[in-house]
Amino acid sequence: MSTDSSAAPSAQTAPSASASASASTSTSASTPPSQDGSLNGAVVLITGANGGLGREFVSQALARGAVKVYATARNPQDWDDARVVPLALDVTSEADIASVAAAAQDTTIVINNAGVSPKDDDALTTPLDAVRRQFEVNVYGPLAINRAFAPILGANGGGAFIQVHSALSWASMPAHGAYGATKAALWSLSNVLRIQLAEQGTRVLGLHFGYTDTPMTNGIDSPKNDPADIVRAALDGLDQGAFEVTADDTARRVKSALSSPPEVLYPFLVK
């Protein structure tokens, strides 16, 4: 099932780092002078639109001036707003992706939000078929969306992709073994897509954050972000021309430790 990509470690449970970026800094990128990420007048397509983050993306995109939002999900819901167009989309289905791309030729911003995170996700014991399923939904699905919509965005002036990553793109936890691997893979793909799509004026923005209060994190006993805050940070970053948004302290702290030795992120390795 495709849902929001919102499972990641909280500030209390994430691997620790020796340095932390300022808590007031929510984006980390230079501003490309020729790329306008404004949502005012935009046509936005959102995957996983039924979930906690997805619904926030729909609501906040409209509040910022989007004239139309394609709200996609495997089982699309009805929306009490004529500006919202529900479309059926399983991101692992080539036929679904082709159908949605044909119906949404006016899209200018794509938010790659759909994802799965099973409760039992031990890298050593989770059945490989379940691991493969996560890669299908969390990596190959978003990449297929990128491929289908890159020419559409290019034809419509450039636009932008928002790729919903995770703090687990940069740090691993046994409880989220395969999920973290999928987010690391998507992060790497987003980096190369950013380079390849720059020439046509399409910006690729990566969004990283920790545990957030959505259905995906039900049952996890840990402090969680408000989804409205995460989406606000992402869309602020889009408006500001950012290439990357680290939307909470967890993501900022983990990223700050990336150039450090492994024992900085994982101090329990040192006995």
N, C-alpha and C positions, 0 to 999 in steps of 0.2 A: 504494500500500500504506500502511495506517495503522500508524504506529510511534510510539515515544516522541518527545515534543517536547523534545529535549535538545541541539540544536546551537546554540551561541552562542559569542561570543568569550571566550577565556581572559584572565586578568589580563595576560598578556604580549602578546597580539595585539589586544586591544580598543583602540578609540580612547582616547586619554588624557584625563584630566581634571585640573583644577588643584587640586581638593579631594577628600578622601576621607573617608567616614564611618568611624566606629570599626569595626575588624574584628570586634569582639565583638557588634555589633548585627546581628541577623539578621532583625528585623522592624521595620516602620515604620508604625505605625498606632495609633490610640487604641482602647480596648476598648469595644465596644458593650455596655451593661449588661444587655440583655434577650436576648442571643443566645448560646446554649450550643453551642459547637463541639466538645464532648467526643466522642471516638470510643467511649467506654465505652458499650456497648449499641447502637451505631449500626449501620445497614444502609447499606453503602457500594457505590456503583457506580463502576467505574473503566473508562475507555476506554483502548485501547492497552495492555491489561494484560499482553500477552506480552513486551513490551520490557523494557529494563533498568530504567527508572524505574517502569514499570507493575508489574513483579514486586516491586519494593521497596515500592510503595504497598500491594499486596496483603498482603505479609508484615508490614509495620509497622502497618497498620490492624488486622490480627488481633491482633498483639502488644499493641496499646493497648486491646483490649476490644471491637472490632467483632464483632457476633454473626453477621453474614453479609456476604459480599463478592460482588457480581456482577462477575466478571472478564470483560470484553468485549473482543473482537478480531475481525478479519475471519475468522480461522481459529482459534477458541478452542482452547486446550489443555486437557488433563486436569490436575486439581490433586489432590494427595494430601491433601485436607482437606475434610471434609463441609461445612464452613462456606463454602466457595468454590463459587459457582454459575457455571460458564462459559456465556456467551451469545454468539452470533454477532452482530456489529455492524460494518457499514461505515458510518461517520459521514456519508457522502455519500448514503446510501440512506434516503429517507423511509420506505419500508416497513420496513426494519430498525429504524429508530428507533422507529416506532410499535409494532412487535412487542416490542422490549425494554422500552419504557415500560409496555406492558400487563402484561408478566411481572414487572416490578420495582416494583410499586405501593407497597411498603413502604420504599422508599429514603429515607434521611434525609440522606445526603451524596453528592454527585456530584463525581468528580475528572475533569475534562476534560483528558486527557493525550495522546490520540492526535494524531499529526501527521506530516508528511513534510518532509524537507529533502534535495533532490537534491544530488549532488556538483557538478554544473555548474549554477550559479545566477547567471549574469551578467545583470543587468537589461537590458543593451543587446542581448544576443545569444540568450538563452534563448528558445526558441519560445513564443509567447504561449499556446498550448494547455497547455504545461507550467506556465506561470505561473498560468493559470486553475485548473489542477489543485491547485496549492498553496493557492490561496484557497478552493477547495471543501473541502479537507480541514482546513486550519488555521484558517479563519475561519467559513465557512458551516456546517461540520459542528459545531463547538462551539456556535455560536449555535442550531442546530437542537436540540441536546441541551439547552441552557438552556431553550428554549421548551417542549420536551416535558416536562421534569422540574420546571420552576418550580411548576406547580400541584400536583404530587405532593409536593414538599418542603413547600409551603405547607400542604397537607392533613395532613402528618405533623408539624407543629409548627414549621416554618421551616427548620431545617437549614442546609446550606451548599453552595456550589459552590467547588471549588478549580480555578482556571483556570491551566493551565501555560503561562506566557508565556516570556520570555527576556530576557537583557540586550539582545538585538537589538530589543526593543520600543522602546528608547530611543536606540540608536546603530546606524548602518549600516556594513556592510562589503561591498565589491564581490563577495567570494566568496560572500556570502549575500544577494544583492540582493532577490529576491522573497520569500525566507523572512523576512527582517527586516521587509519591508512587511506580511506577513501577521501577524506578531507585534505590530506596532504597531497594526494594525487590531483584533486581538483584545483588546489592552490597552484601546483606546478603547471597544470594546463592553462590556468588563467594567466600566468606570467607569460607564456609563449603566445597566447591569443592576444594579449595586450600589445605585444610587439607587432604581430602580424596584422592586426586590425587598425593600428595607428595610422597607416597610410591612407585608409579610406575615411579617417576621422571618427572612428568608433572607439569610445573609451571603454575600458574594462575595469570595473571597480570591484575589489575584493573586500568582503565584509567578514570580520572576525569578532567573536564574542564568546563568553562563557555560558553557563547554565542560564536558561531563560524560561519564564513561566508559561509554557505552552503544553498541549497534550503530550508532546514527545517526552517531556521530562516528568510526567506524572509518576509518583512513587519514589522519586529521588529526594531524599531528605537533605537538602542543602539550600543555602540562600540562592535566590534566582533574580535575574533581571526582569524588569517590566518589559514586555515585548514592544510597547509603545516607545520606550526609550531607545531600544536597539534600532527600530525602524527610523525613528527621528534622526539618529546619528548617521544612518546610512544615507538618508535623503539629504541631510545637511551636507554630507560629503559630496554627494552628487552635484548639488548646487554650487559647491565651492571648487569643483574641478578636481577632486581627489582621485587618486588611483587605488587607494586602500583606506579602509576605516577600521581602526581598532576601537571597538565600541564600548569596552569596559576595562576595568583594572586588570582582570584576568588576562585578556588578550594582550594588553600593553606590557604586562609583566613578563609573560611568556616570550613575547617577541624580543624583549630586551635581553633575554638570556640566550638567544639563538647562536651567537658567536662564542659563547662560553663552552667549556668542556661539559660533557654529559652529566658529570656529578653536580653541576650547578643546578640544572633542571631537575635532576633526580638524586638528591643528597643521600637517600637511603642506600644507594649503591656503595657508599663509603662506610666501612664498618671499623 
